Amino acid sequence: MPHRSPGSPGKSRTNHLSGRPIRYYRPKGSPEVRHLIDEGFQAFNAARLGEACRIFTDKMLQPENDTTIGLTVAGALTPAGLGGCVVELMNRGMVDFVISTGANLYHDLHYALNFTLHRGSPFVNDVELYDQGVIRIYDVLFPASVLLETDAYVRDFLVRSGLNGPIPTSELHYRLGLDLLDRQPGCEEHSVLAAAAKAGVPIYTSSPGDSSIGMNIAYHELINNSTLMIDPNRDVNEVCAFILAGKKNGCVILGGGSPKNFYLQGQPTLWEVYGIPKGGNDYFIQITTDSVVWGGLSGATPAEAVSWGKVNPGVLPDTVVAYCDSTIAFPLFCEYAVGGAIGQRPLKRLIEKRESLVATLRAQALEARSESAQ
């Protein structure tokens, strides 16, 4: 095959972009879904999803527990329209911070910029797609021009932002979200980045170079001689500071991968490295298709996490793994949560508390070090 960009002169045969547009699905709290989950999901992974829904609504969201909730997102969920579920949870105060792959945030930008992704089929001729300049994510199809124009927006943002020096990914994503709110009015209704900036929800990426946003930051340094650098140390300390400050801690894990570990390493960082015995998570919910038998972190159970200090040993009844496709289970989970009695939790707006919480972390770590030296 000749070396050329997708869509460069080649043979065009089929219109692969004729499928319906993919929209960001926003859960409304369907009582029918709640009834289905409570009464119809009675065994196997249906029952596990029901457990997850009830742990979330009956315990994690209850005001008296004051749980700091982290959401981790792996897999191509925003291209599939699931970003709307994340937006709804953030707006209702049901998620306090997010750790995501960079790809999910990059593809979220397509929606913020009003580009269209289409429903398609995984059983297509990929040579035809290449000839037509059509990008495929399993059965999600969109023009290659969407990538190029999204890249251009990111590069222009980096220039006009004036960002320089080392910054955490939370700051990068917050500033990017504010830029979207300013330049794309109303996009917070269908963009995770914009909605997070408005709600004060920090968003982290555990591997920032592993996405098109990171690729454009690299371009910015190479071509514009920018000093902008992502500082992973600040990401680690901010997440640890949130966990330390939480009266209780809980997570909702979609998929697994690096975002899962980046969140769960918080408690080991506190006790193992900083000498602060915070204790592990009080609540643990995971929706995944990964099996424990392969030994990878994505399939690791909450029981295994106990040995690392990631989950409190006494709370295993408040942990659950539902072995399901997130694109099926997460919308159902969100419908259940949104339809619950809580409805709205106060926004923690952790984006505005990062410095003070990290200062508390530093003080406690210094105190722990002083005590260990005596």
C-alpha positions in Angstrom: 0.0 0.0 0.0 1.4 3.4 -0.8 2.4 5.7 2.0 -0.2 8.5 2.1 -2.7 10.0 4.5 -6.1 8.5 4.8 -8.4 10.0 2.2 -5.6 11.0 -0.2 -6.6 10.2 -3.8 -7.9 6.7 -3.9 -10.9 4.7 -5.0 -14.2 5.6 -3.3 -16.8 2.9 -3.3 -19.3 3.1 -0.4 -20.7 5.9 1.7 -19.7 4.6 5.2 -20.9 7.8 6.9 -24.6 7.3 6.2 -25.3 5.9 9.7 -27.1 7.8 12.4 -25.1 10.4 14.4 -23.9 9.2 17.8 -25.3 11.5 20.5 -24.1 11.9 24.1 -26.7 9.9 26.1 -27.9 11.8 29.2 -29.7 9.6 31.8 -33.0 10.9 33.2 -33.6 8.5 36.1 -36.0 6.1 34.5 -38.2 4.3 37.1 -38.6 1.4 34.6 -34.9 0.9 34.6 -34.7 1.0 38.4 -37.5 -1.6 38.5 -35.8 -3.8 36.0 -32.5 -3.8 38.0 -34.1 -4.3 41.4 -36.6 -6.9 40.4 -35.3 -8.5 37.2 -31.5 -8.6 37.6 -31.5 -11.5 40.1 -28.5 -13.6 39.5 -25.0 -13.8 37.9 -23.6 -10.5 36.5 -27.1 -8.9 36.4 -27.2 -9.3 40.1 -23.7 -7.9 40.5 -24.7 -4.8 38.5 -27.7 -4.5 40.8 -25.3 -4.6 43.8 -23.2 -1.9 42.2 -26.2 0.3 41.8 -27.3 -0.1 45.4 -23.8 0.4 46.9 -23.5 3.6 44.9 -26.9 5.0 45.7 -27.6 3.6 49.2 -24.1 4.1 50.6 -21.6 6.1 48.6 -24.1 9.0 47.8 -25.6 9.2 51.3 -24.8 12.6 52.9 -23.8 11.1 56.2 -21.0 9.1 54.6 -19.5 12.1 52.8 -17.7 9.9 50.4 -15.1 11.4 48.0 -15.9 9.5 44.8 -13.4 9.0 42.0 -14.4 7.8 38.5 -11.9 6.0 36.3 -12.5 5.6 32.6 -10.7 3.3 30.2 -11.7 2.1 26.8 -13.3 4.1 24.0 -16.4 5.3 25.9 -16.7 8.9 24.8 -16.8 7.9 21.0 -19.7 5.6 21.9 -21.7 8.5 23.4 -21.2 7.6 27.1 -19.7 11.0 28.0 -23.2 12.2 28.6 -23.5 9.8 31.5 -20.3 11.2 33.0 -21.6 14.8 32.5 -24.8 13.9 34.3 -23.0 12.4 37.3 -20.6 15.4 37.5 -23.5 17.9 37.3 -25.3 16.1 40.2 -22.2 16.0 42.4 -22.1 12.2 42.1 -18.5 12.2 40.9 -15.8 14.4 42.6 -12.8 13.7 40.3 -12.1 11.7 37.2 -9.1 9.7 35.9 -9.4 8.9 32.2 -7.3 7.8 29.3 -6.3 10.7 27.2 -8.1 9.2 24.2 -11.5 9.6 25.9 -10.8 13.3 26.5 -9.6 13.8 23.0 -12.6 12.2 21.4 -14.8 14.2 23.8 -13.5 17.3 22.0 -15.2 16.2 18.8 -18.6 16.6 20.5 -17.6 19.9 22.1 -16.6 21.2 18.6 -19.8 20.0 17.0 -18.3 17.3 14.8 -20.3 14.2 14.0 -19.5 10.6 14.7 -21.7 8.0 13.1 -23.1 4.6 13.9 -21.6 2.0 11.6 -20.6 -1.6 11.4 -17.4 -3.4 12.6 -17.7 -5.6 9.4 -16.6 -3.1 6.8 -13.8 -3.0 4.3 -11.0 -1.0 6.1 -9.2 -0.5 2.8 -12.3 1.4 1.6 -12.3 3.4 4.8 -8.7 4.3 4.2 -9.4 5.3 0.6 -12.3 7.5 1.7 -10.6 9.0 4.7 -12.9 7.4 7.2 -11.6 6.5 10.7 -13.1 3.5 12.5 -13.3 2.7 16.2 -14.9 -0.7 16.1 -18.4 0.4 14.8 -17.9 4.2 15.3 -17.1 5.9 12.0 -16.1 9.5 11.3 -14.1 11.5 8.7 -10.3 11.8 9.2 -10.9 15.6 8.9 -12.4 15.4 12.4 -9.0 14.4 13.8 -7.2 17.2 11.9 -9.6 19.9 12.9 -9.6 18.7 16.5 -5.8 18.7 16.5 -5.8 22.2 15.1 -8.1 23.4 18.0 -5.8 21.8 20.6 -2.7 23.4 19.1 -4.4 26.8 18.9 -5.6 26.5 22.5 -2.0 25.7 23.7 -0.8 28.9 22.0 -3.5 31.2 23.3 -3.5 29.7 26.8 0.0 30.9 27.4 0.6 27.8 29.5 4.3 27.2 30.2 6.4 25.2 32.6 5.3 22.1 34.5 1.6 21.7 35.2 -0.6 18.8 36.3 -3.0 17.3 33.9 -5.8 18.6 36.1 -4.8 22.2 35.2 -4.4 21.4 31.5 -7.9 19.9 31.3 -9.4 22.6 33.4 -8.0 25.3 31.2 -9.0 23.4 28.1 -12.6 23.1 29.5 -12.7 26.8 30.3 -11.6 27.5 26.7 -14.4 25.4 25.4 -16.9 27.1 27.6 -15.7 30.5 26.2 -15.5 29.6 22.5 -18.3 26.9 22.2 -21.2 28.3 24.3 -23.5 25.5 25.5 -21.0 22.7 24.9 -21.1 21.8 28.6 -24.3 19.9 27.8 -22.4 17.4 25.7 -18.7 17.7 26.6 -17.1 16.0 29.6 -14.2 18.5 29.6 -16.4 21.6 29.5 -18.9 20.2 32.1 -16.0 19.3 34.4 -14.6 22.8 34.2 -18.0 24.3 35.0 -18.6 21.9 37.9 -15.1 22.2 39.4 -14.3 18.5 38.8 -10.6 17.8 38.3 -9.8 15.4 35.4 -6.5 13.5 35.3 -4.8 11.4 32.7 -2.3 8.8 34.0 -0.5 8.5 30.6 -0.8 11.9 29.0 1.6 11.2 26.1 -0.6 8.3 25.0 -3.2 10.3 23.2 -3.6 12.9 20.5 -3.8 15.7 23.2 -0.3 14.6 24.3 0.9 14.4 20.7 -0.1 18.0 20.1 1.6 19.1 23.3 4.8 17.4 21.9 4.3 19.3 18.7 3.9 22.6 20.7 7.3 22.0 22.3 9.0 20.9 19.1 7.7 23.7 16.8 7.0 26.6 19.2 9.8 26.0 21.7 7.2 25.8 24.4 8.3 25.0 28.0 4.9 23.5 28.8 5.4 20.1 30.4 3.0 17.7 32.1 4.2 17.1 35.7 3.0 13.6 36.8 4.3 14.3 40.4 1.6 16.9 40.9 -1.0 14.6 39.5 0.0 11.9 42.1 0.1 14.3 45.0 -3.3 15.9 44.1 -5.0 12.6 43.9 -3.4 11.5 47.1 -4.5 14.7 48.8 -8.1 14.1 47.7 -8.0 10.6 49.1 -6.5 11.8 52.4 -9.0 14.5 52.8 -12.0 12.3 52.2 -14.1 11.2 55.2 -14.7 8.0 53.2 -13.3 7.0 49.8 -15.0 5.2 47.0 -14.4 4.5 43.3 -16.4 3.6 40.2 -14.0 1.9 37.7 -15.0 1.5 34.1 -12.8 -1.1 32.4 -9.4 -1.1 34.1 -6.0 -0.2 32.7 -3.8 2.6 33.8 -6.7 4.9 35.1 -7.7 2.1 37.5 -4.3 1.7 38.9 -3.6 5.5 39.1 -6.5 5.9 41.4 -6.0 2.8 43.5 -2.3 3.5 44.0 -3.3 6.5 46.2 -3.7 4.6 49.4 -0.4 2.6 49.0 1.3 5.9 48.2 0.0 7.3 51.5 1.0 4.4 53.8 4.0 2.9 51.9 5.8 6.1 50.7 4.5 9.0 52.9 4.0 7.0 56.1 0.4 8.1 56.5 -1.9 5.2 57.5 -5.1 6.5 55.9 -6.5 3.1 55.1 -8.0 1.7 51.9 -11.2 2.4 50.0 -14.5 2.0 51.8 -16.3 1.4 48.5 -15.2 -0.3 45.3 -17.3 -0.7 42.1 -15.9 -2.0 38.9 -17.5 -2.8 35.5 -15.1 -4.7 33.4 -14.8 -7.5 30.9 -11.3 -8.4 32.2 -10.9 -11.7 34.0 -8.8 -12.2 37.2 -7.1 -15.3 35.9 -4.7 -13.5 33.5 -3.0 -11.7 36.4 -3.4 -8.2 35.1 -4.4 -5.2 37.1 -7.5 -4.7 35.0 -9.0 -8.0 36.2 -7.7 -7.7 39.8 -10.5 -8.1 42.4 -11.1 -5.9 45.4 -10.2 -8.9 47.6 -6.7 -8.9 46.0 -6.6 -5.1 46.5 -6.9 -5.6 50.3 -3.3 -7.0 50.5 -2.0 -3.7 49.0 -4.0 -1.5 51.4 -6.2 -0.3 48.5 -9.4 -1.6 50.0 -10.2 -1.7 53.7 -10.4 -5.4 54.8 -13.6 -4.9 56.7 -15.6 -3.5 53.8 -15.6 -6.3 51.2 -19.4 -6.5 51.3 -19.3 -2.9 49.9 -17.3 -3.9 46.9 -18.4 -5.5 43.7 -17.2 -6.4 40.2 -19.8 -6.7 37.4 -18.4 -8.5 34.4 -20.2 -6.5 31.8 -19.5 -4.3 28.8 -19.4 -0.7 30.1 -21.3 0.5 27.1 -24.2 -1.7 28.3 -23.9 -1.5 32.1 -22.8 2.1 32.7 -25.9 3.8 31.2 -28.1 1.4 33.3 -26.0 2.2 36.4 -26.4 6.0 35.7 -30.2 5.7 35.1 -30.5 4.0 38.5 -28.3 6.6 40.3 -30.0 9.6 38.7 -33.4 8.2 39.6 -32.5 7.7 43.2 -33.7 9.7 46.2 -30.5 11.7 46.5 -30.9 13.5 43.1 -28.2 16.1 43.8 -25.2 16.2 46.1 -23.3 19.4 46.9 -20.4 19.9 44.4 -17.1 19.5 46.2 -15.4 21.6 43.5 -12.0 20.0 44.2 -10.4 21.9 41.3 -10.4 24.9 43.6 -9.0 23.1 46.7 -6.0 21.4 45.1 -3.3 23.6 46.6 -4.7 23.7 50.1 -5.3 19.9 50.2 -1.8 19.2 48.9 -0.4 21.6 51.6 -2.2 19.4 54.2 -0.7 16.3 52.6 2.8 17.8 52.7 2.4 18.7 56.4 1.3 15.3 57.4 4.0 13.6 55.3 6.7 15.8 57.0 5.2 15.0 60.4 5.3 11.3 59.6 8.9 11.5 58.5 9.9 13.4 61.6 8.2 10.8 63.9 9.8 7.9 62.0 13.3 9.5 62.5 12.9 9.7 66.3 
